[in-house]
Amino acid sequence: MKRRYVAVGLATALAVAAATAAALTSEAAGKPAAAKITVWLHPEAKSWPGAVSAATKAAEAKHSGAQVDVQYVDWGANTLAKLDAALAAGNAPDVVEMGNSETIKYMAAGAFTRLNAGVYPNSKTWLKGLTASCQYNGKLYCVPYYAGARAVIYRTDMYRQAGIKGTPKTLAQFVADGQKLMKKFGKNKNFSAYYHPGKNWYVALSFVEDYGGQVAVRKGGKWRGTLNSPKAIRALTVLKSIVKKLSKASKTTDESHPYPATPMAQGLAASFIGNGWELPMVSDPKWGGAPKFDRLVRAYPMPSHIKGRYLPAFLGGSDLAIPVTSKNKAIARDWIKAFTTTAAERAIAKPGNIANTTKLAGIHKNNPKVAPFAEAAKYSWFIPTSPNWPKVESSLVLQNMMVKILTGRASVKSATTTASKAITSILNSNSS
């Protein structure tokens, strides 16, 4: 799953749209002015045409005379600007697909219709990481669509040569297996049993979540950075210990410089935590790989320190929202309902996606290249839903914190305290 992200700050046009459409902020408001809706989907949806056509037929059948116009829209900054302008003009689509990290600024601006989760299929079993991306101030504004997750990608041949039978079920076993790998292959000073670039904050925050910590909490309308809480400090201390024992990756670079697929293909890494789309990269000559790795590289969910659970994964993915400017909210609602039924989600998942519900976590059980990622998605997390969050990322607060911790330039307590103060300041700056 490609990570989608947008710049912080909503155009003035959206504020105008939110104000002019204030009376339409609930699904029950008003009667449809015209029995036609427009749906914007990313082009990937062309891979599950049956789910699209079935949803369209269901919505049109329920609303006599209604028409559904599904349009496939390439996504990016230009399209977001197009959406902003359409919202201001009152002619935005009635249903719009959003990357899960794009929803926050629209929810904060009041540009999406508030929804009732109980209306939609499988809402009680939606993936936590996707659901969080649809919630703002405790209210729901979009519906989870599908996701991509992270898991441990590993060389089966190296594990076998190190005498490792099966994959670890606990964090302690993961470390023990890593030490076996270091003993077997560690004569090469650049070898990593577990390859962990220092700036990989996605994995760092997964450890924080696993130990019960949080990046930040919102109370009384204000945000407070909490990476210096006892639970978060413990989590990052554990991660520091694991990295020290098992990783020789640079502590000052991120997870894409280089992509871990390259050192793995070179025999310098036995495992790394990565996205599903990174697994085939190890077999791609573009990343230093070779076709032989297609049968040697597999994945498993990263085990938690709690027996029987997995390390919570940060999910990439998509959601479906109804702009407040829609004049046909009932039809839009019913189209989304039909498009996210269990049957539709099965079709959407078939090409290798992760369905929006944990009920379908086992749908890929016979596909070893997808199943571990779907299983890992049972436990997931999401960034704080503040429109200022992109500023946290762009200011490199988390990346710099992790570099300080892993290089020993600062203690875990000192580094997390500095980061928490910065996060508090950024999230509360001109925040709504």
C-alpha positions, 0 to 999 in steps of 0.5 A: 500500500502506497503511503498517501499524505497531504500538507497541513492546513485547509484552504479557505474554500473548505471553511466556506463550504463547511459554513454554508453546509452547516445544516447538512452535517447529519445524514438525516438532514434534508431530502435529496434534491436530485436522485443522482450521486457521483463517487470518486474512487482511486484507480485501484478499484478497477481491480474489483469491478464486481464490488463496484457494480454490485454497490451501484446496483444495490443503491439504485435499486433501493432508491427508485430512479437514482443514478450512481456515477462512479469516477476513477480519480488519480490521487495527489495534491492536485486532486485534493485541490480540486476537491477543495474547490468543489467543496467550496462551490457546492458540487463535490462528489457525494462519496469520496475515497481518501487515504487514511492519513488525508482525512484529518484536515477535512474532518477538523474543518467540518467538510465531511458528514457525521456518520452513524457507525451502526448503519454500516456492515461489520462496524464492531470489527473494523480495523482499529487503525482505520477506524481511528482515521475516521474519528475526530473528537470522538465522532465518526466521519468516514467508513474504513475501506481497505488497508495495508499493514506491516509485518516481519519480512525474513529470509527463510534460508537464513533462519533455517541455517541458524537452527530456527524452527518456525517463527517466534510467537513472543517478543522474547523468542524474537530476540532469542532467534535474533541472537542465533542469527547473529551468532551464525552470520555476525562475523560480517560486522554489517550483518543485522538479524533484525534490520532497524534504521534509526529514524523508523518512527513507525516501528518505534511508535508500534512498540510504544502502543504495545506497551500501553503508551501513546504519542499524545492525548487530547483532553479539555480541547488541548493536546499533550505529548506523552512519549515521556510517560513511564509506559512509553519510556519502557517501550523505547528502552526495550526497542533500544536494547533490541536494536543494540543486540540485533541491528547494524543498520544506520542509526541516522537514516530512515526506512527508505534509505536504503529500503531494507530489501537491498541489504536483505538481498545482499545477505546483510539482513535476515529480517526487517519490519516492512509493508506488504509491498516491500516483500517482493522488492527483495526479488527485484533486481532494481533493489539489488534482489534476484528472482531466487528470493521469491521462494526464500522470503516470507513474512510473519506478524511481529510478536508482542511482549504480551503472549498471544498478541502482535505488535500493533501495526501502523496501517496505510489504507483508504476510507470513504466519506460523504462531503457535507455538500452532498444533496443525496446523502441517503443514496451515498450512505446506501452505496457505501453500505453496499460497497463495504459488505462482507461479500464486497470486502472479500472481493476487495481483498482478493487482489491482496488488500486487507479487508476493513474487518478483523472477521476476514483476517483469515481470507488470505490463509493460503497465500503466504505473501499476504496472510501474515500482513492481514493477520498483523492488522488485527492489532493496529494504531493511528496517529493523533487526529490533529490537523497539525500532525503533519507539522510533527512529521515535517519537523522531524521531532520523532526521527530526531528523538529516535536518533538521540536514543539509539546513538546514545546522544541522550537518555530515553527519558531526556529524548522523549521529554524533549520530543513530548514538549515539541509535540505538545507545542505543535499540536496546540498551535492554532489547533481547532 
